[in-house]
Amino acid sequence: MTIKIYKPSKTAMQSGLGKTKKWLAEYISDVDNVKDSLMGWNSSLDTQNQIKIFFETKEQAIAWAKNSNYQFYVEEPKIKKIKPKSYASNFDINRKEPWTH
């Protein structure tokens, strides 16, 4: 059983960062999903891939995986750099980016 430890990214439907503060540990299943012939849903007999455990820090998640004797890997979060600028900089004559229509 392999555990993936990562910090979830924000959803595309929201601008807030509400669920991105905690670290998440989830099981990576070795069993393939089976497509249901009637409804077309994906199903599996392995229910552990539905379990997600939240931790405050990466170290807590790693300690839990080690204590439980799981193999794990850590996926580091990508840090997004935001350049602060004002609305007036859109109309500045000496802009660095070319203006496109």
C-alpha positions as protocol buffer text, in pm:
chain_id: "A"
residue {
  index: 1
  type: MET
  ca { x: 0 y: 0 z: 0 }
}
residue {
  index: 2
  type: THR
  ca { x: 138 y: 338 z: -101 }
}
residue {
  index: 3
  type: ILE
  ca { x: 42 y: 670 z: 55 }
}
residue {
  index: 4
  type: LYS
  ca { x: 62 y: 1001 z: -130 }
}
residue {
  index: 5
  type: ILE
  ca { x: 125 y: 1302 z: 96 }
}
residue {
  index: 6
  type: TYR
  ca { x: 57 y: 1642 z: -57 }
}
residue {
  index: 7
  type: LYS
  ca { x: -98 y: 1984 z: -6 }
}
residue {
  index: 8
  type: PRO
  ca { x: -415 y: 2015 z: -218 }
}
residue {
  index: 9
  type: SER
  ca { x: -439 y: 2300 z: -465 }
}
residue {
  index: 10
  type: LYS
  ca { x: -731 y: 2538 z: -474 }
}
residue {
  index: 11
  type: THR
  ca { x: -1026 y: 2448 z: -691 }
}
residue {
  index: 12
  type: ALA
  ca { x: -1084 y: 2625 z: -1020 }
}
residue {
  index: 13
  type: MET
  ca { x: -1433 y: 2724 z: -910 }
}
residue {
  index: 14
  type: GLN
  ca { x: -1320 y: 2931 z: -613 }
}
residue {
  index: 15
  type: SER
  ca { x: -1075 y: 3213 z: -564 }
}
residue {
  index: 16
  type: GLY
  ca { x: -1022 y: 3145 z: -193 }
}
residue {
  index: 17
  type: LEU
  ca { x: -751 y: 2929 z: -39 }
}
residue {
  index: 18
  type: GLY
  ca { x: -971 y: 2768 z: 229 }
}
residue {
  index: 19
  type: LYS
  ca { x: -891 y: 2398 z: 185 }
}
residue {
  index: 20
  type: THR
  ca { x: -527 y: 2441 z: 88 }
}
residue {
  index: 21
  type: LYS
  ca { x: -369 y: 2494 z: 431 }
}
residue {
  index: 22
  type: LYS
  ca { x: -354 y: 2134 z: 556 }
}
residue {
  index: 23
  type: TRP
  ca { x: -155 y: 1837 z: 427 }
}
residue {
  index: 24
  type: LEU
  ca { x: -347 y: 1542 z: 287 }
}
residue {
  index: 25
  type: ALA
  ca { x: -256 y: 1173 z: 298 }
}
residue {
  index: 26
  type: GLU
  ca { x: -445 y: 943 z: 67 }
}
residue {
  index: 27
  type: TYR
  ca { x: -408 y: 582 z: -40 }
}
residue {
  index: 28
  type: ILE
  ca { x: -293 y: 503 z: -392 }
}
residue {
  index: 29
  type: SER
  ca { x: -473 y: 190 z: -506 }
}
residue {
  index: 30
  type: ASP
  ca { x: -305 y: -92 z: -696 }
}
residue {
  index: 31
  type: VAL
  ca { x: -641 y: -228 z: -813 }
}
residue {
  index: 32
  type: ASP
  ca { x: -784 y: -99 z: -1140 }
}
residue {
  index: 33
  type: ASN
  ca { x: -1131 y: 53 z: -1158 }
}
residue {
  index: 34
  type: VAL
  ca { x: -1404 y: -147 z: -1333 }
}
residue {
  index: 35
  type: LYS
  ca { x: -1662 y: 30 z: -1549 }
}
residue {
  index: 36
  type: ASP
  ca { x: -2020 y: -62 z: -1462 }
}
residue {
  index: 37
  type: SER
  ca { x: -2192 y: -192 z: -1775 }
}
residue {
  index: 38
  type: LEU
  ca { x: -2538 y: -57 z: -1687 }
}
residue {
  index: 39
  type: MET
  ca { x: -2468 y: 295 z: -1556 }
}
residue {
  index: 40
  type: GLY
  ca { x: -2115 y: 354 z: -1683 }
}
residue {
  index: 41
  type: TRP
  ca { x: -1985 y: 440 z: -1336 }
}
residue {
  index: 42
  type: ASN
  ca { x: -1636 y: 350 z: -1224 }
}
residue {
  index: 43
  type: SER
  ca { x: -1631 y: 102 z: -939 }
}
residue {
  index: 44
  type: SER
  ca { x: -1370 y: -83 z: -741 }
}
residue {
  index: 45
  type: LEU
  ca { x: -1357 y: -341 z: -465 }
}
residue {
  index: 46
  type: ASP
  ca { x: -1079 y: -146 z: -294 }
}
residue {
  index: 47
  type: THR
  ca { x: -1248 y: 104 z: -63 }
}
residue {
  index: 48
  type: GLN
  ca { x: -929 y: 245 z: 90 }
}
residue {
  index: 49
  type: ASN
  ca { x: -884 y: 484 z: -202 }
}
residue {
  index: 50
  type: GLN
  ca { x: -1185 y: 676 z: -65 }
}
residue {
  index: 51
  type: ILE
  ca { x: -1005 y: 752 z: 263 }
}
residue {
  index: 52
  type: LYS
  ca { x: -832 y: 1090 z: 295 }
}
residue {
  index: 53
  type: ILE
  ca { x: -662 y: 1196 z: 616 }
}
residue {
  index: 54
  type: PHE
  ca { x: -578 y: 1561 z: 688 }
}
residue {
  index: 55
  type: PHE
  ca { x: -276 y: 1676 z: 890 }
}
residue {
  index: 56
  type: GLU
  ca { x: -163 y: 2019 z: 1008 }
}
residue {
  index: 57
  type: THR
  ca { x: 199 y: 1969 z: 897 }
}
residue {
  index: 58
  type: LYS
  ca { x: 394 y: 1757 z: 652 }
}
residue {
  index: 59
  type: GLU
  ca { x: 598 y: 1609 z: 938 }
}
residue {
  index: 60
  type: GLN
  ca { x: 283 y: 1481 z: 1111 }
}
residue {
  index: 61
  type: ALA
  ca { x: 171 y: 1307 z: 792 }
}
residue {
  index: 62
  type: ILE
  ca { x: 513 y: 1148 z: 741 }
}
residue {
  index: 63
  type: ALA
  ca { x: 524 y: 1032 z: 1105 }
}
residue {
  index: 64
  type: TRP
  ca { x: 177 y: 874 z: 1069 }
}
residue {
  index: 65
  type: ALA
  ca { x: 281 y: 689 z: 752 }
}
residue {
  index: 66
  type: LYS
  ca { x: 601 y: 563 z: 917 }
}
residue {
  index: 67
  type: ASN
  ca { x: 417 y: 449 z: 1233 }
}
residue {
  index: 68
  type: SER
  ca { x: 163 y: 264 z: 1017 }
}
residue {
  index: 69
  type: ASN
  ca { x: 442 y: 98 z: 814 }
}
residue {
  index: 70
  type: TYR
  ca { x: 320 y: 238 z: 482 }
}
residue {
  index: 71
  type: GLN
  ca { x: 534 y: 325 z: 184 }
}
residue {
  index: 72
  type: PHE
  ca { x: 483 y: 690 z: 103 }
}
residue {
  index: 73
  type: TYR
  ca { x: 602 y: 971 z: -115 }
}
residue {
  index: 74
  type: VAL
  ca { x: 569 y: 1344 z: -62 }
}
residue {
  index: 75
  type: GLU
  ca { x: 461 y: 1578 z: -339 }
}
residue {
  index: 76
  type: GLU
  ca { x: 584 y: 1928 z: -257 }
}
residue {
  index: 77
  type: PRO
  ca { x: 342 y: 2215 z: -334 }
}
residue {
  index: 78
  type: LYS
  ca { x: 414 y: 2452 z: -618 }
}
residue {
  index: 79
  type: ILE
  ca { x: 446 y: 2806 z: -488 }
}
residue {
  index: 80
  type: LYS
  ca { x: 265 y: 3065 z: -697 }
}
residue {
  index: 81
  type: LYS
  ca { x: 426 y: 3407 z: -714 }
}
residue {
  index: 82
  type: ILE
  ca { x: 186 y: 3696 z: -751 }
}
residue {
  index: 83
  type: LYS
  ca { x: 322 y: 4030 z: -867 }
}
residue {
  index: 84
  type: PRO
  ca { x: 125 y: 4306 z: -697 }
}
residue {
  index: 85
  type: LYS
  ca { x: 26 y: 4587 z: -929 }
}
residue {
  index: 86
  type: SER
  ca { x: -233 y: 4857 z: -930 }
}
residue {
  index: 87
  type: TYR
  ca { x: -516 y: 4909 z: -1174 }
}
residue {
  index: 88
  type: ALA
  ca { x: -348 y: 5227 z: -1297 }
}
residue {
  index: 89
  type: SER
  ca { x: -48 y: 5025 z: -1418 }
}
residue {
  index: 90
  type: ASN
  ca { x: -271 y: 4886 z: -1696 }
}
residue {
  index: 91
  type: PHE
  ca { x: -268 y: 5232 z: -1855 }
}
residue {
  index: 92
  type: ASP
  ca { x: 95 y: 5323 z: -1783 }
}
residue {
  index: 93
  type: ILE
  ca { x: 290 y: 5451 z: -2086 }
}
residue {
  index: 94
  type: ASN
  ca { x: 611 y: 5275 z: -1979 }
}
residue {
  index: 95
  type: ARG
  ca { x: 464 y: 4924 z: -1944 }
}
residue {
  index: 96
  type: LYS
  ca { x: 700 y: 4629 z: -1959 }
}
residue {
  index: 97
  type: GLU
  ca { x: 450 y: 4386 z: -2107 }
}
residue {
  index: 98
  type: PRO
  ca { x: 319 y: 4452 z: -2458 }
}
residue {
  index: 99
  type: TRP
  ca { x: -43 y: 4551 z: -2474 }
}
residue {
  index: 100
  type: THR
  ca { x: -256 y: 4310 z: -2678 }
}
residue {
  index: 101
  type: HIS
  ca { x: -616 y: 4323 z: -2786 }
}
